[in-house]
Amino acid sequence: MALENVKINALKGTIKYSSRTYVYISASRKIKLESSSTYAGIIIEGRNVEFVRMVLRRIRGSHNPDVYLKPVFLMNGNAHKDPLVAKLIDGVLNSFDQIPLIHDITESINQRKSELTFINSISFEAQVISKLMCYMFTRDEKEFEPVPYALSSTNYSFPFLACNYEPSDEYQIFDLLNTAVSEGLFSAEYLDRVYLCANCKSSHLSYRETCTKCNSTNTDSFDIVHHFPCAYVGPITDFTNDIDDKLNCPKCSKTLKHIGIDYDKPSVLHVCKNCNHRFQDFNVLAKCMSCTHDNPVEQLVSKEIFTYTMSKKGEDVALRGYSSTPKDIEEIIGTVKFETFKTVVKYEVERIRQTEGSSNVVAVNIVNAGQFYAKVGSNGQQAFLRDIVAEIRSSIRSSDMITFYSSEIILITMNDIPSKIVSRILSDILDLLKKLIENNFKDLAIDINGKALQLNLETTSELQVNELINSL
Amino acid sequence: MNLNEFFEYLSAMGISRFARVFWFFVFFELIRYVVVDFISLNSAFMKKRFTRNLREEATYRFKLEQPLVSVIIPGKNEGKHIYKLVMSLREQTYKNIEIIVVDDGSDDDTPFIGKDMERNGFIDKFIRNEFRGGKASAANLALRFSTGKFVVHMDADCSYNRDAIFEIIVPFYEDDRIGAIGGNVMVKNYKDSLVTTIQAIEYYDTISIGRIVTSHLGIYRVISGAFGAFKMEAMQQIQGWDIGPGLDGDITVKIRKVGYLIKFAPDAVCLTNAPNTFQKLAKQRLRWDKSLIRFRLRKHRDVFFPNQHFNFPSFISFLENITYNLILNVKWYVYVIDMLVNFPSELKFVIYTNILLYTTVNYFKFLLFSLFRKYKNAPVSYFLIYIPLMVVYFGYFLRFVRTIAYIQEFFFKKSYDDPWNPPKSSAQAKKLGI
């Protein structure tokens, strides 16, 4: 393979081959992932597995198809031996002169990507299912397999999906996949079963035999000895002495000779060193190593692990776009559909053309909304969105309209209001939403921004709205 | 033979001839089971009346101390009974009890039931032996982990009056020398069949009344396994039960041998299910009767010899037991031969007279002794029609079974082959002659 066809720009960190440009990411050369959408593929330095994992999580966890579907390759190192990493990359390179070898893969992924339709969905669940189907379609994969993975809180990682959830929230994937199966997008085949902590849904459990009374693990066990001739029965300590190894019956003083002939050990007795309770059957508790909750085993949450195969319907849906799951409500009360919103804005542009009035569209972007939704699941997301709408409604007039462009981006019309006041209202809305999120998700950082656009008559309303969205 | 001939035969018979022909009845049975019983019963009740204060003081001390009582229930495949029993124990008026259930190698649902009851706090301890060790070892295992001042042994298939535990423990406070107390066992299923009805009469009369008498005379022999209470220090001294069958009588002897008194508590009532066929009854009685030879004549024969551990009540108890069970059993055959040889011409009159005598005495005893019975689980009238059958039951059935048991045990040591005990234990016991 001729290296001369591969052009490396060390300054920009790009590698060009046959009109396609790849971007190179290493621990010392980081880029803004959104900007990677312009490249044909991403090459990550593969020496530091944690770094690779972090980058891959960000790429595959993005909700931008130009990012999460990007062909990703590893360069050097052993990071690809990590089972999660191995499932999230499209190939491994040993040197840049091997780039021609991955060219076909890149072409194929990008070609298949161009066949897909992407529909913005309010539903986080639908978004993630859609992402998975698109990802599998672009990789021409039918099977979706979980991998045993110690770093996953559920012990089995669903590689692509896991990137959309915090490690502690990965258990939500079970419900997500159940929805996808019930929708007929996937078929499932049983693989294994895991047990999750009833408190935090982690599968990092330590099973311990404990005292039935005080749950202490500090116990001793003794054989129970039955001496046949005199029917004495007691712990073996009753028969032992400090002088020799002989076992002497405390009742008849005879020396025990032959197990099965003159004595046997019909059972075992455990003694708790903490409360001195004597018992025969341990209580088994599963201590969660994530939250330290001690679970009685019967209270553990049992989850079946399946391997999944994308159905024909799944493929079709991936091509056409997938916007909602049966569990989602059609729309959030107090909002209009995006299509309706676009029509209203179109008429608003016509109105200001005729009345010389002013009109504004405000966009609010909850950048890491996916993190919040991943935590609360489908029902929680709906409730959360209703709260958001209620907060926004409290700051705007009843004649103003709200729509969800996606689960992260909210658009609001504000007609006949000066720009300054619009900016102030936007600032109030952002503050309110921050407080709302802070109250609901105390341990998550909030990344929220907004922008206001005064509609003009030079370009179409659709273009203006798209520009506003893209500028966020 | 008509009735006139029969009465003529009786009226022509003088007292001395009557005594000669019916010597077995007059000199043994009438004196021991009617005269002695009646006198003793009266004496016992008089004593009870005059020692009412003692009883009241004992009750007060018991209520004040409220000692922990360990209720032990050993058994195999008793799961189906244990739940009912434990639920009934929760009804007991005396509350400071710990319940220890030992599962002796059950092969049914008993382990699951027991563990579940322990987990739910219905019982304090459930101990399971994977391999069956026999009743004695199971009881000893329960004893080993009992922490009460008193131990009450119960059978899983029995039920108990609400005040049974209270009533069986109070006598310990009447006399510190008491080491063990037997409960009053009655037949629960007395309506099941003729066999159970007859046994109910037997338990009413011979067993219950007999135990009041022997307890009063200080020669009470067997604390029933179905319901017996033991002082923990006495049990520790004798180190629990020895290998059976017949371990109930054996432990009574052991406790008396170390100097304790044994008492019967007629007010501590336990209802048991008696065998409901003659076959099962015969099997049970063969086992009971063999133990007389095995334990009284062999294992504890030292009771008869004057030595440093000589104990007079034990000696009398053994003597009474052997006289009235073993010797009289033999003597009855002597009586039969005597009649066949010396009175062959009047044999039919002898038989009818004996039946008449025994039936009359049985009615007399049953009705008279009913006055001494405080607790009745069935109306006296229910049994009246069955009393005549007791002649056949006592005179022939039980005597015949007893004879077989004595021969089997005396000459063949058959008790060691009894499946009641696991072979591994019986083999060792036989080898050591215990």
Interface residues (C-beta under 8 A of the other chain):
Chain A: T212 I224 H226 F228 P229 C230 A231 Y232 V233 G234 P235 D238 P250 K251 G260 I261 D262 D264 P266 S267 L269 R278 F279 Q280 D281
Chain B: G105 K115 E118 R119 K125 F126 I127 R128 N129 E130 F131 R132 G133 G134 A136 S137 A138 N140 L141 R144 F145 Q239 G240 W241 D242 I243 K424 S425 A427 Q428 A429 K431 L432 I434
